[in-house]
Amino acid sequence: MRNSYMHRVLPAEAQFIAGAELQKKTHLAQKVKKEMEDSERLQLKEAHWMHCPNCGLTLHEAKYKGMPIVKCTDCHGIFIDEKILAAFAGEDIPEEEGNVVMNLFSLFRA
């Protein structure tokens, strides 16, 4: 006689336990994936921190009109964050966190 265990409907208690175990394994798998993503992100940050996105050489901090900027001495690219850009434009930073592009365009409105 064949074992028909696989074809039986499990009792409610066994289904609950199986569901809980599956949920636990799924949660653990998601946690491992996030840790790997965080680790990979940290490695990328360390590899690219203070490197020019245009040419890849080292960026140097400097001041321009009393404001902190980051400059590449090779390609002469200048990199600033949103708050510094708003300060150069003489505007306050918008209260809502919206689209960065729209915030940038708002700097050039009359």
C-alpha positions as CSV (number, residue, x, y, z in Angstrom):
1,M,0.0,0.0,0.0
2,R,1.3,3.5,-0.9
3,N,1.9,6.1,1.7
4,S,-0.8,8.7,1.1
5,Y,0.6,11.2,3.6
6,M,1.2,13.7,0.9
7,H,-2.4,13.5,-0.3
8,R,-4.0,13.9,3.1
9,V,-5.4,17.2,4.3
10,L,-3.4,18.3,7.4
11,P,-5.4,19.0,10.6
12,A,-5.9,22.7,11.4
13,E,-3.2,22.6,14.1
14,A,-0.6,21.1,11.8
15,Q,-1.5,23.7,9.1
16,F,-1.1,26.5,11.6
17,I,2.3,25.2,12.7
18,A,3.4,24.8,9.1
19,G,2.2,28.3,8.3
20,A,4.1,29.7,11.3
21,E,7.3,27.9,10.3
22,L,7.0,29.2,6.7
23,Q,6.4,32.7,8.0
24,K,9.5,32.4,10.2
25,K,11.6,31.1,7.4
26,T,10.4,33.9,5.0
27,H,11.1,36.5,7.6
28,L,14.6,35.1,8.2
29,A,15.3,35.0,4.4
30,Q,14.2,38.7,4.1
31,K,16.4,39.6,7.0
32,V,19.4,37.9,5.5
33,K,18.7,39.6,2.1
34,K,18.5,43.0,3.8
35,E,21.7,42.5,5.6
36,M,23.4,41.5,2.4
37,E,22.0,44.6,0.7
38,D,23.1,46.8,3.6
39,S,26.6,45.2,3.5
40,E,26.8,45.6,-0.3
41,R,25.6,49.2,0.0
42,L,28.2,49.9,2.7
43,Q,31.0,48.4,0.5
44,L,29.9,50.6,-2.5
45,K,29.8,53.7,-0.3
46,E,33.3,53.0,1.0
47,A,34.6,52.3,-2.6
48,H,33.0,55.5,-4.0
49,W,33.1,57.9,-1.0
50,M,34.6,61.2,-2.0
51,H,35.3,60.1,-5.6
52,C,34.2,62.2,-8.5
53,P,31.2,60.7,-10.4
54,N,32.6,62.2,-13.6
55,C,36.2,61.0,-13.6
56,G,36.5,58.8,-10.5
57,L,39.4,60.7,-8.9
58,T,39.4,62.0,-5.3
59,L,37.1,64.9,-4.4
60,H,38.3,67.7,-2.0
61,E,36.2,69.8,0.3
62,A,36.5,73.5,-0.1
63,K,34.6,76.7,0.7
64,Y,33.0,79.0,-1.9
65,K,31.5,82.3,-0.6
66,G,31.6,80.8,2.9
67,M,29.6,77.7,1.9
68,P,31.0,74.1,1.9
69,I,31.4,72.5,-1.5
70,V,33.1,69.4,-2.9
71,K,35.4,69.9,-5.9
72,C,37.3,67.7,-8.2
73,T,40.7,69.0,-9.0
74,D,40.9,67.0,-12.2
75,C,37.7,67.7,-14.1
76,H,36.9,70.7,-12.0
77,G,33.4,69.4,-11.2
78,I,31.7,71.1,-8.2
79,F,29.2,69.1,-6.1
80,I,26.8,70.6,-3.5
81,D,23.8,69.3,-1.6
82,E,20.3,70.6,-1.8
83,K,20.6,72.9,1.2
84,I,23.7,74.6,-0.1
85,L,22.1,75.0,-3.5
86,A,19.1,76.7,-1.9
87,A,21.4,78.9,0.1
88,F,23.3,80.0,-3.0
89,A,19.9,80.8,-4.6
90,G,18.9,82.8,-1.6
91,E,15.8,80.7,-0.9
92,D,14.6,78.6,2.0
93,I,14.3,74.9,1.6
94,P,10.7,73.8,0.9
95,E,9.0,72.3,3.9
96,E,7.7,69.3,2.0
97,E,10.1,66.7,0.6
98,G,9.1,66.7,-3.0
99,N,10.6,65.9,-6.3
100,V,14.3,67.1,-6.3
101,V,14.0,68.1,-9.9
102,M,10.9,70.3,-9.2
103,N,12.8,71.9,-6.3
104,L,15.7,72.6,-8.6
105,F,13.4,74.1,-11.2
106,S,11.8,76.3,-8.6
107,L,15.1,77.9,-8.0
108,F,15.0,79.4,-11.5
109,R,11.5,80.7,-11.4
110,A,11.0,84.5,-11.5
